Amino acid sequence: MLMPDVTDILDDPEVGGGVTFTVTRNKSVRNRGGYKKTPEKYTATGNIQPQDMNNQSSTAEDLLNESIVIYSTFLFQAGSNTGASIVEADVVSYNGLSWRVTRVDNWHDWGFSRAYATRIMDVKT
């Protein structure tokens, strides 16, 4: 891990850290001409903040989207497709709302990742 070690800040409640949330990762594996979907649930902690509106790429259609930024030692996924398997973008459940991860910055050398997520409307968690 590179210096300085910032991972303690992620779980420090004095600076907004230590927030517990659930991550659902759906993986689909090719199975006899179709796909078998397997959800995996993880519990993680970190720091969740609203995303700065100046950093959002926006069109007229999504001006009302709510977005958050999550800093955590958990390594998020924004989705992948290898042909044999598909991993959907992670869905973060926090404070009774669901958020789909749209972008991940992997800062593994510093021991954390940063995920950008957009609220999923009309989904109960």
C-alpha positions, -999 to 999 in steps of 0.1 A, spaced: 0 0 0 13 34 -9 17 62 16 -2 81 30 -26 54 42 -60 70 38 -82 39 44 -87 48 81 -106 79 70 -131 58 50 -145 44 82 -140 74 105 -175 87 115 -161 121 123 -156 128 86 -187 110 74 -172 75 70 -182 42 85 -215 41 66 -228 5 61 -243 -4 28 -252 -36 8 -238 -43 -26 -257 -67 -49 -237 -82 -78 -256 -102 -104 -235 -126 -124 -249 -145 -154 -231 -176 -167 -238 -193 -200 -258 -225 -193 -271 -247 -221 -279 -220 -246 -291 -195 -220 -278 -178 -190 -281 -186 -153 -283 -155 -131 -267 -157 -97 -270 -127 -73 -242 -122 -47 -247 -98 -17 -219 -81 2 -219 -58 32 -194 -30 30 -186 2 47 -172 35 35 -180 72 29 -210 81 7 -215 117 -5 -237 134 -31 -219 138 -64 -210 174 -74 -233 184 -101 -204 200 -120 -187 166 -124 -218 149 -138 -221 144 -175 -256 154 -182 -282 156 -209 -316 172 -208 -331 138 -202 -313 131 -169 -312 165 -152 -332 151 -123 -310 121 -117 -295 118 -82 -260 106 -81 -236 97 -53 -199 90 -49 -188 61 -26 -153 57 -12 -147 22 2 -122 -6 6 -147 -27 -13 -138 -31 -50 -169 -21 -70 -178 -33 -106 -194 -12 -133 -202 -44 -153 -183 -67 -177 -190 -92 -204 -165 -119 -213 -189 -138 -236 -191 -168 -212 -203 -147 -183 -218 -113 -177 -214 -93 -145 -240 -66 -142 -231 -32 -126 -232 -34 -88 -263 -21 -71 -257 -3 -38 -285 -3 -12 -282 25 12 -307 44 34 -337 26 18 -327 36 -18 -309 17 -46 -280 31 -67 -265 16 -98 -227 19 -102 -219 38 -134 -181 43 -131 -154 29 -109 -120 44 -101 -98 16 -88 -72 30 -64 -60 -4 -53 -24 8 -46 -39 31 -19 -63 4 -7 -97 18 -18 -119 24 -48 -142 52 -57 -176 44 -73 -200 68 -90 -237 56 -88 -270 69 -100 -303 63 -82 -325 36 -95 -361 49 -94 -391 29 -81 -370 0 -66 -376 -9 -30 -347 -24 -11 
